[in-house]
Each structure stands twice: as C-alpha cells, then as structure tokens.
Amino acid sequence: MRNLVRAAAAGLLCLLAALAQAQGAYPPKPQGAYPSKAIRFIAPFPPGGSSDVLCRILGQKLSELVGQPVVVENRAGASGNIGHEYAARQPADGYTLVLSNNAALAINPHLFKRLGFDPHGDFAPVAMVASAGQVLVVHPSVPAASVRELIALAKAKPGALHFGSGGKGIPSHIAGENFKVAAGVAIVHVPYKGTVQAVADLVGGQVQLVFSDMVPAIPHIRAGKLRALAVTSGERSAALPEVPTMDEAGLPGFRSAVWWAVLAPKGTPADIVARLNADFGRIVGMPDVREKYASLGVSTEHSTPQQVTEKIRSDTQEFARILKAAGVEAE
C-alpha cells in the first residue's frame, strides 16, 4: 500500500512539473484572448520564391511565440494581386496576415488598371520584416563574364538577348527595364508567373539573363549552373561577397531592391496589430533567424506600422517616375 501511495505521489509531482513547464513556455491566456486559434499567413507568390520562404521562416517562429499554429497559404497569380485581394476580404480579427512587398504595394498600382485591392485603404500595416537587393545572373552559355561584356554583347546583337522576370511589375521586370535604359540596350522581356519559374528557365537556357531575387538564384550560383555578374544593392552581399555591385561593374547609381512587410486586413484591432508588431520584432532579432536570412542574401528589418505606410507612399511616387522613364504603362 505504501508503495502504491508513493508511486501515485511521484506521478502527481511529474504531472505538476509538466504542467508548470508548459505554462512557462506558453503562459495561460485569459479566455477569448488573442490568439485562440490558428493564424493564416498568405504568401501571394509561388512556392519556393522569396516571399514563400520568408513566410515559412516567420510563420514557424510566430507559432512558437504565440502557442498557436500558423498556416502558410500560397495564393499566387497576377503579380501578387490575387493573394492581396483575397487577404483584404478576410475578417479583420488578426487571424489572417499577408506577407506583402514593394512590388505589390508600390509598383502594381501603376501597371494594372484593376488591382482588386487598395494598397493604401484595404490593409493595416504591421511591420517591415526583410529587405534585399537582387543579383544579375546569366546562363553559362552567354559569352559575358562581366556587366560591361554583357552590355557590349547586347549592343552587338539587338533583340537577341531575352531577360526573364517574375511577372509584369515584379522588381525583376522593373530592374530589366531600368537596365535597358541605363545601358542603352535592346533586350526582350519574357514574363513568368514567379521569379522561381524565370530562374528555372534561365538554368534551362530558355532565357539568357534574369535580375533575380537572392533566394531562388543563390543555390544555382553556388552549384555553377548560373553566373552572377553583379548585385543591385549599394554594397556587396554577404551571401555573395565575390560578386561586384552594379556601381563597381560600370553602371553607377543602378539600384533595385525588394522589401517585405506583414499586413493585416483593414480594421484589425490596434492592440492586435501592436502585439504582432512586437512579436515580429522579437522574431527578426533572433540569432537563428538572422543567420538564416544572411544565408539567403536577405537583411532583417523591423519598423512601426506608420513607417510601413510612409514607405508605401514614398515608393509609389518613386516607381511612378521609374516606370514612366522606362515607358511601361498600365494594362
């Protein structure tokens, strides 16, 4: 009998210890407190691309912080418009988030006569979470080992070189159009449904060059399947330290950058937005997240919701100027 009592007491102590440990990991929330169920995280671009990869990194960490599942949903198409339109129509309760970028919010309004969403009026910005330059990559069969040689080749064979992009209005498209103007060359745009697909066709030799996001390009560069000529940031990338900037490569002032921000549907309660802002601030400060970002050629960012709004407005004006100079019009 004594042994039974001792065993029962030991079992009770183990149970209490487990409960205490669980409460330490996820402190009990008042009934009805946010979040009390799974959160959907919309990735408005195809699987394998930068937005998808970042969404999964951030979603996993957010799940660990809040103690609820964070489910990533890919809703790609129309240069990100489909996913944004879907997210904008969801309940403003904090259980739907979208990982947006400057292409969807500041470029698409100039390229599409109908967006299906209002970048300024349909969302409650949460926080900036990442930024990155791009990398100009060519197929190994292209006889150009530098940007200067690529420009010379393009001038010698007008219209012979084709550049792939992730779709109309995606930064890879805008960078290619800017390159045409800055270098004075005639190269042909080939749009895809995402930068991942453009890079895949570049590896296959169907197009000759792409201004790619770092995420889909770096594995192919390291494997020798693509040749990197330059990065479009002001400084060299830590992920590709041997690759020169466009400044160094002979096109001073050439820039092309992408930033990503988390948004929620308009009307999401301010306390939930503040909670999420703080959570994402903690996430991008985690050493393992910073290490993962760096391996992808991406920089961590964090901002207030107001700073996201200001960035959307300033970039919208800047891209209006860039697109007009490149002769790109809305369709």
C-alpha positions in Angstrom: 0.0 0.0 0.0 2.8 2.4 0.9 4.5 1.7 -2.5 1.2 2.5 -4.3 0.9 5.8 -2.4 4.5 6.7 -3.2 4.0 5.8 -6.9 0.8 7.9 -7.0 2.6 10.9 -5.3 5.5 10.6 -7.7 3.2 10.5 -10.7 1.3 13.6 -9.4 4.6 15.5 -9.0 5.6 14.6 -12.5 2.3 15.8 -13.9 2.5 19.1 -11.9 6.1 19.7 -13.2 5.0 19.1 -16.8 2.1 21.5 -16.4 4.4 24.1 -14.9 6.9 23.7 -17.7 4.1 24.0 -20.3 2.8 27.1 -18.6 6.3 28.6 -18.7 6.6 28.0 -22.5 3.1 29.3 -23.2 1.7 31.4 -20.3 -2.0 30.8 -19.9 -4.2 33.4 -21.7 -7.5 34.7 -20.5 -10.4 33.1 -22.1 -11.0 34.6 -25.5 -7.6 36.3 -25.6 -5.8 36.6 -28.9 -4.7 34.3 -30.4 -7.0 31.4 -29.5 -6.9 29.6 -32.8 -4.7 29.1 -35.9 -3.4 32.1 -37.9 -3.3 32.0 -41.7 -0.3 33.6 -43.3 -0.9 34.4 -47.0 2.1 34.1 -49.4 0.9 35.9 -52.6 3.7 34.4 -54.7 4.5 30.8 -55.8 6.2 28.2 -53.6 10.0 28.3 -53.4 10.2 32.1 -54.0 11.5 34.7 -51.6 8.0 35.5 -50.2 7.2 31.9 -49.7 10.5 31.1 -48.0 10.3 34.1 -45.7 6.7 33.4 -44.9 7.6 29.9 -43.6 10.5 31.2 -41.6 8.4 33.9 -39.9 5.4 31.7 -39.6 7.2 29.0 -37.7 8.7 31.4 -35.3 5.4 33.2 -34.8 3.7 29.9 -34.0 6.4 29.2 -31.3 5.8 32.6 -29.8 2.0 32.7 -29.7 1.4 29.0 -29.0 -0.9 28.5 -32.0 -0.4 27.0 -35.4 0.5 29.5 -38.2 -0.6 28.0 -41.6 1.1 29.4 -44.7 -1.2 29.5 -47.7 0.2 30.2 -51.2 -2.3 32.3 -53.3 -0.2 33.3 -56.3 -1.1 35.0 -59.5 -1.4 38.3 -61.3 1.9 39.6 -59.8 0.7 39.1 -56.3 -2.7 40.7 -56.8 -4.8 37.6 -56.2 -3.3 36.9 -52.8 -3.7 40.5 -51.7 -7.3 40.7 -52.9 -8.1 37.5 -51.0 -6.4 38.7 -47.8 -8.1 42.1 -48.0 -11.5 40.4 -47.9 -10.9 38.3 -44.8 -12.3 39.2 -41.4 -10.3 41.9 -39.6 -9.7 39.8 -36.5 -5.9 39.1 -36.6 -6.3 35.6 -37.9 -5.3 36.4 -41.5 -2.0 38.0 -42.3 -0.3 38.6 -45.7 3.4 38.9 -46.4 3.5 41.8 -48.9 6.3 43.6 -50.8 7.0 46.8 -52.6 6.1 45.2 -56.0 2.5 44.6 -55.0 2.0 47.8 -53.0 4.0 50.4 -54.9 4.5 49.1 -58.4 1.3 47.2 -59.3 -0.9 50.3 -58.9 0.9 51.8 -61.9 0.7 48.6 -64.0 -2.8 47.3 -63.5 -6.0 49.3 -64.3 -7.8 47.0 -61.9 -5.9 45.7 -58.8 -8.8 44.2 -56.9 -7.5 45.8 -53.7 -6.4 49.2 -52.4 -2.8 49.2 -51.1 -3.5 52.3 -49.0 -7.0 51.6 -47.8 -7.5 47.9 -47.5 -4.8 46.9 -45.0 -3.5 47.6 -41.6 0.3 47.5 -41.8 2.0 45.5 -39.1 5.8 45.7 -39.6 8.6 45.6 -42.1 10.4 42.2 -41.8 13.0 41.9 -44.6 14.8 43.6 -47.4 17.3 42.6 -50.1 19.0 43.6 -53.3 18.9 41.5 -56.4 21.5 39.7 -58.4 22.0 39.8 -62.2 22.6 36.2 -63.4 23.2 34.8 -66.8 23.2 31.4 -68.3 26.8 30.0 -68.5 26.5 29.8 -72.3 26.2 33.6 -72.5 29.7 34.9 -73.6 29.9 37.6 -70.9 31.9 37.4 -67.7 31.0 41.0 -66.6 28.3 43.6 -66.9 30.4 45.5 -69.4 30.8 42.5 -71.6 27.0 41.8 -71.4 26.3 45.3 -72.5 28.7 45.0 -75.4 27.0 41.7 -76.4 23.5 43.2 -76.2 24.6 46.2 -78.3 26.2 43.9 -80.9 23.0 41.8 -81.1 20.0 44.0 -80.5 16.9 41.9 -79.5 18.8 38.7 -79.4 19.0 38.5 -75.6 15.9 37.7 -73.5 15.5 38.5 -69.8 13.1 36.6 -67.7 11.2 38.1 -64.8 8.7 37.0 -62.1 5.9 38.8 -64.0 4.8 42.2 -65.0 5.7 44.8 -62.4 7.8 42.4 -60.3 11.1 44.0 -59.3 12.9 41.6 -61.6 10.9 43.1 -64.5 11.5 46.7 -63.4 15.2 46.1 -63.0 15.4 44.7 -66.5 13.6 47.8 -67.9 15.9 50.1 -66.0 18.9 48.2 -67.3 17.7 48.7 -70.9 17.6 52.5 -70.3 20.8 52.8 -68.2 22.9 50.6 -70.6 21.2 51.7 -73.8 20.5 48.2 -75.0 17.5 46.3 -76.6 16.7 43.1 -74.7 13.4 41.3 -74.8 11.2 40.8 -71.7 9.8 37.3 -71.0 7.4 37.3 -68.0 6.7 34.3 -65.9 4.3 33.5 -63.0 7.1 33.9 -60.5 10.8 34.5 -60.3 11.4 30.9 -59.4 10.0 29.9 -62.8 12.1 32.5 -64.5 15.2 31.3 -62.9 14.3 27.7 -63.7 14.1 28.6 -67.4 17.3 30.5 -67.2 19.0 27.4 -65.9 17.5 25.5 -68.8 18.8 28.1 -71.3 15.3 29.3 -72.5 16.3 32.9 -71.5 19.7 34.5 -71.2 19.5 36.7 -68.1 17.4 37.5 -65.0 17.6 40.2 -62.3 16.7 37.7 -59.7 15.8 37.7 -56.0 18.7 36.2 -54.0 16.7 33.3 -52.6 16.0 31.4 -55.9 19.3 32.3 -57.5 21.9 31.6 -54.9 21.7 27.8 -54.9 22.2 27.8 -58.7 25.1 30.2 -58.5 26.8 28.1 -55.9 26.2 25.0 -58.0 27.8 26.6 -61.1 24.5 26.5 -63.1 24.3 30.3 -63.3 26.9 33.1 -63.5 26.5 36.1 -61.2 27.6 39.4 -62.8 26.6 41.9 -60.2 24.3 42.7 -57.3 21.9 45.7 -57.4 22.5 46.9 -53.8 24.8 49.7 -52.8 27.2 47.3 -51.1 28.3 43.7 -51.8 26.1 40.9 -50.5 27.5 38.9 -47.5 26.0 35.8 -49.2 27.9 36.6 -52.5 31.0 38.6 -51.4 32.9 37.9 -54.6 30.2 39.5 -56.8 30.6 43.2 -57.5 27.9 45.8 -57.2 26.4 47.4 -60.3 28.4 50.6 -59.3 31.6 48.6 -59.4 30.5 46.8 -62.6 30.2 50.0 -64.6 26.6 51.3 -64.0 26.9 53.8 -61.1 23.7 54.6 -59.3 21.9 51.5 -60.6 19.7 50.2 -57.7 17.0 47.6 -57.4 15.7 46.4 -54.0 12.9 44.5 -52.5 11.3 44.9 -49.1 8.7 42.8 -47.4 6.1 43.8 -44.8 3.4 42.0 -42.9 -0.1 43.4 -43.4 -3.5 42.5 -41.8 -7.0 43.4 -43.2 -8.1 47.0 -42.5 -9.9 47.3 -39.2 -7.8 44.8 -37.3 -7.8 46.0 -33.7 -4.9 48.2 -32.8 -4.0 46.1 -29.8 -3.6 43.0 -32.0 -1.5 45.0 -34.5 0.7 46.2 -31.7 1.0 42.6 -30.3 2.0 41.3 -33.8 4.4 44.2 -34.4 6.2 43.3 -31.1 6.2 39.6 -32.0 7.8 40.1 -35.4 10.3 42.5 -33.8 11.4 39.6 -31.5 11.5 37.2 -34.4 13.8 39.2 -36.7 16.1 39.7 -33.7 16.6 36.0 -33.1 20.1 34.8 -33.9 19.0 31.8 -35.9 16.6 33.9 -38.0 19.4 36.5 -38.7 21.7 33.6 -39.7 19.0 32.1 -42.0 18.3 35.5 -43.6 22.0 36.1 -44.2 22.4 32.7 -45.9 19.6 33.7 -48.2 21.1 37.1 -49.0 18.3 38.9 -47.1 18.6 41.5 -44.4 16.3 41.6 -41.3 14.1 44.7 -40.9 11.7 46.0 -38.3 9.6 49.1 -38.3 6.4 50.7 -36.9 3.2 50.3 -38.8 3.3 54.0 -39.6 6.7 53.6 -41.2 5.3 50.9 -43.5 2.6 53.3 -44.6 5.1 56.0 -45.2 7.3 53.7 -47.2 4.4 52.6 -49.4 3.6 56.2 -50.2 7.2 57.3 -51.0 7.9 54.2 -53.1 4.6 54.6 -55.0 5.8 58.0 -56.1 9.3 56.8 -56.9 8.1 53.9 -59.1 5.8 56.2 -61.0 8.9 58.1 -62.1 10.9 55.0 -62.9 8.1 53.3 -64.9 7.4 56.5 -66.9 11.1 56.8 -67.8 11.1 53.1 -68.9 8.0 53.6 -71.0 5.9 51.0 -69.0 2.2 51.7 -68.9 -0.8 50.2 -67.2 -2.8 47.5 -68.9 
